[in-house]
């Protein structure tokens, strides 16, 4: 059996104008102190792909129009709503005060396995992802509602931040589209 690759026209992707008018799922990503602008751009593409509400760029995380972000985002910085904030802990406190549930993507003593996570119905969910080396800071973990962990079965203790974000956002997208 032959599996012919679909053409761009057959994929029927939305134009940026059409995308702007589509309903987004109530999931946002908070990037805290991400060192690699390439990772930031990749996460922007993920946010566009799954129609996320917003991307919060915090601390030292690069912001568009950084050339490495633009290289990997492939235009997603023009379609995804984003903002920059110096202090991620204050932002998390404000988001929680506005009714959002904040979950960190991190391995902790109390983390919930991604496959067991229950999406909060009718509530904005903010997923916090942290620095490539140090992960999510303890102060952010303390300010959040909880932690989600991707189960791993090999010798490595972590995934690339953009890969981990993609895996998690895909699962959240499935959950939010069922709620």
N, C-alpha and C positions, 0 to 999 in steps of 0.2 A: 504494500500500500504506500502510495506517495503522499506526503504531507507538504503541500505547497505553502510557502510563506505568503502571508497576506500582504498586499500592497498598502501603502499609507492611506490611500483613498478608501480601501476596504475596512480599515480600522475605524473610520468615522469618528475621529477625535474631534473634540470641541475646539472652536477658535477661542483665543483669549477673551474675546467679548462674550461669547456664549458661556464660557466657564465662569466669568464674573457673575452671571445671572443664575448660576446653579446653586442649589441648596448644598451647604457644606455640613459634614457631620460635626457634632459638638465635641471634637477632640482637637486639642492644640498640643504643640511641642514646645518645651522650654529647653534651650541649649545653653548650658552653663560652662563657661570657660573652655569652649572647644578650640583647640589649637590649630587644627587643619581647616583651612578655608575650603579645601576639596571635600571634606566631610560635610561641611555646612551646605555646600552646593548640592551634594547628593541628598541630603535630608530635605532640602527645598523641593527637589524632584519627587521624593517620596510624598511630601505634603501635598503637592499638586496631584499626583497620581491617585491618592485616596481622598481627595477633596476635604482636607482638614481646614478647620476654622482659622487657625493663626499659628505663626511661629514667633516665639519670643527669643531674642538673641541677647544673652546676658554676659556681663563681665568682659573678658578678653575676646569673646567670640567675634570673629570678623563679620562685617556687615556689607551688603551690596553697596556699591558696584565693584567690589574686590574682584580682580580678574580671575582668580582661581575659583571663586564661588560661581561666577558667570560661566566659566568653562564647564563645570560639572552640573550646574543647575539647568542649563539649556533653556533658558527663558522662564523658568519657574519663579524667579524672583519678581517677575512682572505680573504673575497671576496669583501668587499666594500672599495673603495679608501677613505683614510682619512688623515688628517694632524692636527697638533696642532699649535695654535697661541695664544700668550699672550694677544695681544691687538685686541679685536673684532672690535672696531671702525676703526682702521687703515686697518684691513682686509676688512671691508665693503667698505671703500673708494677705496681701490685697486681693489676690484671686480667690483665696479661700473665703475672705470676708464678703466677696461678691457671690458666693455660693458654689464656686468650682470645687471639684474634688481633685486633689493633686497627688499623683502617684509617681514615685521615683523608679527608674529602671536601674535596679541595683541589687546586689546580693547582700541580704541582711539576715539576722536571726529570725525575723518575723516576715520575711518576704513571701508573697503569694506566687506560686508557679503561674506563668503566663496562661497556660491551658486551664487553670482553675479560676482565673480572674473573672469576676462578674461585673459587667459594665453597669455603671450607675444610670438608671433610666431617667431621662429628662434632666440630666445634669451635665454641665460642661466638665470634661475631663482634661486635665493638663498632665502630660507625660514629661517628666524631667529626665533629661539625659546629661551626663556629666563628662568631664575631662577625659581624654583618651588614656591618660596614665593613672590618674587618681580616682576616676569615677565621680559619682555624685558626692559632694561634701557632706560631712556629718551634720553641719548646720542646716543644710537643705533637707536632709532626711528628717531631722527633728521638726522642721517647719511643715512638712508634708503630712498627708493623711495615711500614707503607707508606701510600700515598695512592691514592685513586681520583678520577678526573676525569670529569665529564660533558662530552662534546664539545659545543661551541657553534659556530654557523656565522654569527652575525650580528655586529653592531658592539659589543655589550656583552660585558664580560669576566666577568660573573657573573650568577647567578640569585638571586632571593629565597631566603633560607635554608630557609624552609618548603617552597617549591616544589622546590628542589634535594633536600631530604631526601625528599620524596614520590616524586620520580622515582627516586632511588637505592633507597629502601626497596621500591618496587614491583619493581624489577629483582632485588634480593636475595631478595625473597619468592618470585619465580618460580624463582630458582636453588635456594633452600633447599627448595622443595617438590618439586624434581626429584632432589635428592641422596638 
